[in-house]
Amino acid sequence: MSDHDWQAPGTPSSGSTPDAPVPPPYGAPPAPPAQGYGPPPAPPQQPWPAPAPGAWAPPPKPGLLPLRPLSFGTLLWAPFQALRRNPAATFGSGLVVQLVSALATLAVVVPFMVFIFTRVENAAAEDMDAVMSGGVGAFLLLMLVPIALTLVASAFLQGVMVVEVATGTLGERLGFGALWRRAARRIWPLLGWTGLVTLALLLVVAFFTAIIVLAALTSPEALIGAVLLTLVGALGLAVLGAWIGTKLSIVPSIIVLEGAGIGQAVRRSWRLTDGYFWRTFGTLLLVGLILNVAAQVVVQPVSLIGTILAAIIDPTGTGAALGITIATSVVTLVLSLLIGAITAVVQSALVAVIYIDLRMRTEGLDLELARHVEQRDAGAAPTSDPYAPPPQGAPAPAWSAQAPAPTTPSAAWPTPPEAGEPGQPRP
């Protein structure tokens, strides 16, 4: 091999093509790219594609409730969210109701009991029976006063919480005075409905009480039979009352939001709960159990601790034990008022939440609420009340794959996968 045939290592021979790469020596760094060349540029990052016109999108939630038929969990906890969302107006209203009821009862009971005890101490032995009978009758008549005041306050609270849930669903937050002014517009129908329910309960109690009294005046055997009959009848009436109460549970919401009379509200409530009885009954029962257990958990330990402290500190029952008992009673009363206010607010809010959910499922109220919110956010004054009842004989809105695509994402949304047939209630 001549000197002209020798080539440096890594240099292609004269007979090789320039495209044939020569591997670098072991351990050597890779050769830099040729002048003017480099790695290919990375492709530009593509944004997420816009959803197709028929794709599903989550419904809007301008306020308290999402504008769609509610799941059971949302239905269960929405009343507690209503309390937390606007506590000053909601809890304040419940506390006013509890204070009115407690003060009215104390204002009647305390002076009357002082009067009766004075009469009994000063009465002669032969007049004792007449004094006691007259005292019982007068006490029953006087108790009508706090009952009437409690009915008025409870009716107001129902109206207040219906307005709060309805406006909160639209994203509005009203103060204490605004809520009470709006609820006052429908106070007379609410009072009428609350009075009818209370009267029905009093008539049932009076009926069974009369049976027991008449049986007691007859013979001991008749008294035993009357007590057994009362227990069986009370159980049957409890089942009947639970059914009727569930079917008519949303009457206050219909009275306030739709401006309906008592008769029309009863018919609307009966029709809207068709097919949703067990769902409505289960929600009302479960929330009631939660509130009752929570109240017992808070109040009972305080009362038990007071009793134990009184027995430990002053086992002989002198002044110290009396002071502890009084302090424990005051604390228990305050806790009962606070818990009673929370319970009344949550139960009243639950009725409004159930009403809105039932109308979403049967009448497409969610679409109307979404349209109302879109018009309001766009600066246009809404032309109609979104909670107004549908016209008589109007078909239910279709919620199916054949429904037209929404024009804007905030106004409506496409059909979810689980939609049913046109005009049928949603699950």
VOMARZA-584495 format. One record per residue (C-alpha): residue in one letter; chain; x, y negated, z negated. Coordinates in pm, whole numbers. Example, Ala and Ser with C-alpha at 12.3 -4.5 7.8 and 13.67 -1.06 7.14 Angstrom:
% residues 2
[a A [1230 450 -780]]
[s A [1367 106 -714]]
//
This chain:
% residues 427
[m A [0 0 0]]
[s A [144 -336 113]]
[d A [141 -660 -75]]
[h A [-134 -788 152]]
[d A [-361 -503 53]]
[w A [-342 -582 -317]]
[q A [-637 -782 -473]]
[a A [-702 -916 -815]]
[p A [-931 -710 -1037]]
[g A [-1298 -811 -1001]]
[t A [-1247 -951 -646]]
[p A [-1458 -783 -380]]
[s A [-1270 -613 -107]]
[s A [-1286 -727 248]]
[g A [-1509 -439 343]]
[s A [-1763 -487 62]]
[t A [-2068 -707 76]]
[p A [-2079 -1017 -142]]
[d A [-2409 -906 -294]]
[a A [-2261 -601 -466]]
[p A [-2210 -694 -832]]
[v A [-1893 -593 -1008]]
[p A [-1943 -494 -1373]]
[p A [-1738 -696 -1621]]
[p A [-1472 -522 -1828]]
[y A [-1585 -357 -2147]]
[g A [-1631 -607 -2424]]
[a A [-1600 -912 -2198]]
[p A [-1871 -1178 -2207]]
[p A [-2107 -1192 -1911]]
[a A [-1998 -1417 -1630]]
[p A [-2172 -1754 -1605]]
[p A [-2422 -1794 -1324]]
[a A [-2305 -1938 -997]]
[q A [-2315 -2314 -944]]
[g A [-2668 -2432 -864]]
[y A [-2843 -2123 -994]]
[g A [-2990 -2044 -1332]]
[p A [-3252 -1831 -1503]]
[p A [-3596 -1863 -1350]]
[p A [-3807 -2125 -1524]]
[a A [-4067 -1999 -1769]]
[p A [-4422 -2017 -1639]]
[p A [-4623 -2302 -1785]]
[q A [-4834 -2203 -2087]]
[q A [-5192 -2160 -1982]]
[p A [-5463 -2295 -2214]]
[w A [-5742 -2069 -2330]]
[p A [-6005 -2053 -2062]]
[a A [-6336 -2224 -2131]]
[p A [-6614 -1985 -2229]]
[a A [-6828 -1863 -1948]]
[p A [-7176 -2019 -1920]]
[g A [-7335 -1701 -2054]]
[a A [-7087 -1629 -2334]]
[w A [-7193 -1631 -2700]]
[a A [-7094 -1926 -2916]]
[p A [-7158 -1974 -3290]]
[p A [-7460 -2187 -3378]]
[p A [-7411 -2535 -3520]]
[k A [-7428 -2602 -3892]]
[p A [-7479 -2974 -3949]]
[g A [-7562 -2937 -4316]]
[l A [-7681 -2686 -4572]]
[l A [-7800 -2402 -4346]]
[p A [-7668 -2273 -4014]]
[l A [-7918 -2323 -3735]]
[r A [-7991 -1957 -3676]]
[p A [-8194 -1687 -3852]]
[l A [-8026 -1636 -4186]]
[s A [-7858 -1319 -4305]]
[f A [-7960 -1179 -4640]]
[g A [-7643 -1305 -4807]]
[t A [-7695 -1659 -4677]]
[l A [-8059 -1644 -4780]]
[l A [-7959 -1532 -5128]]
[w A [-7693 -1795 -5203]]
[a A [-7827 -2095 -5010]]
[p A [-8039 -2218 -5309]]
[f A [-7726 -2227 -5525]]
[q A [-7547 -2418 -5249]]
[a A [-7831 -2670 -5244]]
[l A [-7777 -2729 -5615]]
[r A [-7401 -2774 -5572]]
[r A [-7432 -2991 -5260]]
[n A [-7638 -3267 -5425]]
[p A [-7619 -3203 -5802]]
[a A [-7713 -3551 -5919]]
[a A [-8051 -3550 -5747]]
[t A [-8137 -3180 -5774]]
[f A [-8014 -3100 -6124]]
[g A [-8136 -3439 -6245]]
[s A [-8485 -3361 -6118]]
[g A [-8486 -3021 -6286]]
[l A [-8364 -3171 -6611]]
[v A [-8639 -3434 -6603]]
[v A [-8899 -3159 -6560]]
[q A [-8760 -2959 -6851]]
[l A [-8740 -3265 -7077]]
[v A [-9096 -3370 -6994]]
[s A [-9224 -3021 -7075]]
[a A [-9026 -2993 -7400]]
[l A [-9106 -3343 -7526]]
[a A [-9474 -3312 -7438]]
[t A [-9497 -2984 -7627]]
[l A [-9315 -3121 -7930]]
[a A [-9527 -3438 -7929]]
[v A [-9841 -3225 -7953]]
[v A [-9728 -2937 -8171]]
[v A [-9529 -3112 -8446]]
[p A [-9792 -3371 -8556]]
[f A [-10070 -3116 -8528]]
[m A [-9887 -2858 -8739]]
[v A [-9818 -3120 -9008]]
[f A [-10188 -3212 -9006]]
[i A [-10304 -2849 -9029]]
[f A [-10066 -2762 -9314]]
[t A [-10189 -3066 -9507]]
[r A [-10551 -2965 -9454]]
[v A [-10485 -2607 -9562]]
[e A [-10309 -2717 -9881]]
[n A [-10589 -2953 -9978]]
[a A [-10881 -2732 -9873]]
[a A [-11091 -2541 -10122]]
[a A [-11090 -2163 -10121]]
[e A [-11444 -2138 -9980]]
[d A [-11352 -2374 -9689]]
[m A [-11030 -2201 -9594]]
[d A [-11179 -1986 -9315]]
[a A [-11354 -2283 -9155]]
[v A [-11037 -2494 -9168]]
[m A [-10828 -2219 -9009]]
[s A [-11082 -2152 -8732]]
[g A [-11110 -2521 -8651]]
[g A [-10731 -2554 -8649]]
[v A [-10691 -2270 -8398]]
[g A [-10955 -2419 -8166]]
[a A [-10806 -2767 -8185]]
[f A [-10458 -2629 -8119]]
[l A [-10576 -2453 -7803]]
[l A [-10737 -2773 -7677]]
[l A [-10433 -2984 -7755]]
[m A [-10204 -2743 -7568]]
[l A [-10385 -2842 -7248]]
[v A [-10199 -3175 -7262]]
[p A [-9843 -3036 -7230]]
[i A [-9966 -2778 -6981]]
[a A [-10107 -3055 -6761]]
[l A [-9787 -3258 -6785]]
[t A [-9579 -2951 -6705]]
[l A [-9794 -2884 -6397]]
[v A [-9739 -3236 -6268]]
[a A [-9365 -3220 -6328]]
[s A [-9336 -2874 -6170]]
[a A [-9531 -2985 -5863]]
[f A [-9299 -3282 -5825]]
[l A [-8995 -3058 -5854]]
[q A [-9127 -2824 -5585]]
[g A [-9177 -3116 -5350]]
[v A [-8836 -3263 -5433]]
[m A [-8650 -2939 -5360]]
[v A [-8841 -2876 -5037]]
[v A [-8742 -3223 -4914]]
[e A [-8382 -3170 -5029]]
[v A [-8342 -2839 -4843]]
[a A [-8514 -2971 -4529]]
[t A [-8306 -3288 -4509]]
[g A [-7989 -3107 -4619]]
[t A [-8027 -2864 -4330]]
[l A [-8014 -3164 -4095]]
[g A [-7700 -3294 -4265]]
[e A [-7866 -3570 -4467]]
[r A [-7801 -3638 -4836]]
[l A [-8073 -3830 -5022]]
[g A [-8054 -3979 -5368]]
[f A [-8278 -3915 -5666]]
[g A [-8521 -4198 -5590]]
[a A [-8548 -4121 -5218]]
[l A [-8626 -3756 -5285]]
[w A [-8896 -3839 -5538]]
[r A [-9055 -4101 -5311]]
[r A [-9081 -3854 -5025]]
[a A [-9216 -3580 -5252]]
[a A [-9474 -3822 -5399]]
[r A [-9645 -3850 -5059]]
[r A [-9773 -3492 -5093]]
[i A [-9815 -3477 -5468]]
[w A [-10195 -3437 -5473]]
[p A [-10207 -3123 -5254]]
[l A [-9913 -2985 -5451]]
[l A [-10095 -3053 -5777]]
[g A [-10406 -2887 -5640]]
[w A [-10215 -2575 -5538]]
[t A [-10023 -2555 -5868]]
[g A [-10346 -2605 -6059]]
[l A [-10520 -2324 -5868]]
[v A [-10235 -2081 -5940]]
[t A [-10230 -2174 -6308]]
[l A [-10609 -2147 -6335]]
[a A [-10604 -1801 -6180]]
[l A [-10343 -1686 -6434]]
[l A [-10538 -1835 -6725]]
[l A [-10860 -1666 -6612]]
[v A [-10687 -1327 -6599]]
[v A [-10540 -1376 -6948]]
[a A [-10874 -1499 -7085]]
[f A [-11055 -1198 -6934]]
[f A [-10833 -940 -7099]]
[t A [-10824 -1135 -7425]]
[a A [-11205 -1140 -7435]]
[i A [-11217 -765 -7379]]
[i A [-10981 -700 -7670]]
[v A [-11166 -941 -7902]]
[l A [-11507 -789 -7827]]
[a A [-11369 -439 -7873]]
[a A [-11211 -537 -8205]]
[l A [-11547 -665 -8328]]
[t A [-11714 -338 -8227]]
[s A [-11503 -57 -8374]]
[p A [-11142 63 -8409]]
[e A [-11200 327 -8139]]
[a A [-11327 61 -7898]]
[l A [-11020 -151 -7975]]
[i A [-10785 134 -7884]]
[g A [-10972 193 -7559]]
[a A [-10967 -179 -7477]]
[v A [-10591 -198 -7534]]
[l A [-10531 101 -7304]]
[l A [-10763 -48 -7042]]
[t A [-10582 -379 -7067]]
[l A [-10243 -216 -7014]]
[v A [-10359 -24 -6707]]
[g A [-10544 -326 -6568]]
[a A [-10248 -555 -6631]]
[l A [-10018 -318 -6445]]
[g A [-10252 -304 -6146]]
[l A [-10298 -681 -6146]]
[a A [-9919 -727 -6166]]
[v A [-9877 -526 -5845]]
[l A [-10160 -718 -5677]]
[g A [-10020 -1048 -5800]]
[a A [-9673 -965 -5666]]
[w A [-9819 -891 -5322]]
[i A [-10037 -1202 -5307]]
[g A [-9766 -1421 -5461]]
[t A [-9513 -1309 -5200]]
[k A [-9755 -1367 -4912]]
[l A [-9832 -1717 -5043]]
[s A [-9484 -1803 -5168]]
[i A [-9408 -2068 -4903]]
[v A [-9733 -2264 -4946]]
[p A [-9554 -2558 -5120]]
[s A [-9307 -2589 -4833]]
[i A [-9587 -2594 -4576]]
[i A [-9779 -2856 -4774]]
[v A [-9477 -3087 -4795]]
[l A [-9308 -3044 -4456]]
[e A [-9610 -2988 -4231]]
[g A [-9856 -3216 -4409]]
[a A [-10108 -2933 -4429]]
[g A [-10398 -2899 -4669]]
[i A [-10422 -2617 -4919]]
[g A [-10640 -2394 -4702]]
[q A [-10430 -2441 -4391]]
[a A [-10110 -2387 -4589]]
[v A [-10246 -2060 -4729]]
[r A [-10329 -1932 -4379]]
[r A [-9990 -2040 -4241]]
[s A [-9801 -1874 -4527]]
[w A [-9994 -1552 -4485]]
[r A [-9920 -1545 -4111]]
[l A [-9551 -1641 -4133]]
[t A [-9473 -1365 -4386]]
[d A [-9625 -1093 -4165]]
[g A [-9350 -839 -4100]]
[y A [-9117 -997 -4356]]
[f A [-9289 -907 -4682]]
[w A [-9019 -684 -4829]]
[r A [-8740 -920 -4727]]
[t A [-8919 -1212 -4893]]
[f A [-9017 -1012 -5201]]
[g A [-8667 -871 -5244]]
[t A [-8505 -1214 -5219]]
[l A [-8741 -1369 -5474]]
[l A [-8701 -1075 -5712]]
[l A [-8322 -1057 -5687]]
[v A [-8267 -1430 -5740]]
[g A [-8506 -1420 -6036]]
[l A [-8311 -1132 -6191]]
[i A [-7979 -1312 -6138]]
[l A [-8108 -1626 -6307]]
[n A [-8264 -1433 -6597]]
[v A [-7950 -1228 -6664]]
[a A [-7732 -1541 -6648]]
[a A [-7959 -1719 -6896]]
[q A [-7945 -1429 -7140]]
[v A [-7568 -1402 -7109]]
[v A [-7526 -1769 -7200]]
[v A [-7794 -1818 -7468]]
[q A [-7796 -1492 -7661]]
[p A [-7427 -1492 -7765]]
[v A [-7465 -1842 -7909]]
[s A [-7764 -1738 -8119]]
[l A [-7587 -1419 -8230]]
[i A [-7269 -1604 -8326]]
[g A [-7470 -1853 -8532]]
[t A [-7643 -1574 -8722]]
[i A [-7314 -1397 -8795]]
[l A [-7145 -1718 -8911]]
[a A [-7432 -1799 -9144]]
[a A [-7410 -1453 -9300]]
[i A [-7031 -1469 -9340]]
[i A [-6995 -1827 -9467]]
[d A [-7297 -1834 -9694]]
[p A [-7428 -1483 -9771]]
[t A [-7650 -1611 -10052]]
[g A [-7855 -1827 -9813]]
[t A [-7798 -2172 -9964]]
[g A [-7747 -2508 -9792]]
[a A [-7453 -2403 -9572]]
[a A [-7651 -2124 -9408]]
[l A [-7941 -2360 -9340]]
[g A [-7706 -2612 -9176]]
[i A [-7552 -2345 -8952]]
[t A [-7899 -2221 -8855]]
[i A [-8013 -2571 -8763]]
[a A [-7697 -2637 -8561]]
[t A [-7732 -2307 -8381]]
[s A [-8096 -2381 -8300]]
[v A [-8005 -2722 -8157]]
[v A [-7727 -2579 -7939]]
[t A [-7957 -2299 -7821]]
[l A [-8229 -2550 -7735]]
[v A [-7987 -2766 -7535]]
[l A [-7852 -2466 -7346]]
[s A [-8208 -2348 -7276]]
[l A [-8296 -2688 -7131]]
[l A [-7990 -2691 -6907]]
[i A [-8038 -2335 -6788]]
[g A [-8410 -2394 -6741]]
[a A [-8333 -2693 -6520]]
[i A [-8095 -2486 -6306]]
[t A [-8345 -2201 -6283]]
[a A [-8632 -2430 -6179]]
[v A [-8417 -2601 -5914]]
[v A [-8284 -2279 -5763]]
[q A [-8622 -2107 -5750]]
[s A [-8787 -2411 -5589]]
[a A [-8503 -2439 -5335]]
[l A [-8531 -2068 -5256]]
[v A [-8892 -2114 -5146]]
[a A [-8785 -2384 -4898]]
[v A [-8496 -2174 -4764]]
[i A [-8727 -1876 -4707]]
[y A [-8975 -2102 -4525]]
[i A [-8708 -2235 -4286]]
[d A [-8572 -1886 -4221]]
[l A [-8919 -1747 -4143]]
[r A [-8992 -2029 -3899]]
[m A [-8656 -1974 -3729]]
[r A [-8741 -1608 -3683]]
[t A [-9100 -1648 -3567]]
[e A [-9125 -1994 -3408]]
[g A [-8773 -2087 -3293]]
[l A [-8736 -2370 -3544]]
[d A [-8356 -2352 -3515]]
[l A [-8372 -2471 -3153]]
[e A [-8590 -2765 -3249]]
[l A [-8358 -2860 -3537]]
[a A [-8052 -2839 -3309]]
[r A [-8224 -3063 -3053]]
[h A [-8312 -3312 -3326]]
[v A [-7953 -3320 -3458]]
[e A [-7811 -3370 -3107]]
[q A [-8042 -3664 -3037]]
[r A [-7959 -3823 -3371]]
[d A [-7582 -3782 -3327]]
[a A [-7606 -3926 -2976]]
[g A [-7762 -4243 -3117]]
[a A [-8110 -4181 -2982]]
[a A [-8404 -4206 -3218]]
[p A [-8579 -3866 -3243]]
[t A [-8931 -3889 -3109]]
[s A [-9090 -3613 -3318]]
[d A [-9072 -3447 -3657]]
[p A [-8859 -3131 -3623]]
[y A [-9059 -2954 -3895]]
[a A [-9398 -3023 -3738]]
[p A [-9597 -2702 -3682]]
[p A [-9624 -2574 -3325]]
[p A [-9945 -2651 -3137]]
[q A [-10227 -2407 -3180]]
[g A [-10206 -2128 -2921]]
[a A [-9854 -2220 -2809]]
[p A [-9644 -1912 -2718]]
[a A [-9341 -1830 -2926]]
[p A [-9014 -1947 -2765]]
[a A [-8827 -1680 -2573]]
[w A [-8499 -1564 -2721]]
[s A [-8364 -1319 -2468]]
[a A [-8114 -1271 -2193]]
[q A [-8352 -1446 -1954]]
[a A [-8336 -1768 -2154]]
[p A [-8171 -2059 -1963]]
[a A [-7812 -2144 -2043]]
[p A [-7765 -2440 -2276]]
[t A [-7683 -2775 -2123]]
[t A [-7448 -2882 -2406]]
[p A [-7273 -2674 -2671]]
[s A [-7417 -2880 -2958]]
[a A [-7778 -2862 -2849]]
[a A [-7830 -2488 -2811]]
[w A [-7636 -2168 -2770]]
[p A [-7669 -1859 -2555]]
[t A [-7843 -1546 -2655]]
[p A [-7667 -1332 -2919]]
[p A [-7617 -965 -2837]]
[e A [-7891 -846 -3072]]
[a A [-8169 -1058 -2919]]
[g A [-8505 -898 -2863]]
[e A [-8774 -934 -2601]]
[p A [-8916 -1271 -2501]]
[g A [-9166 -1406 -2747]]
[q A [-9087 -1146 -3013]]
[p A [-8959 -1233 -3364]]
[r A [-8585 -1207 -3407]]
[p A [-8446 -951 -3650]]
//
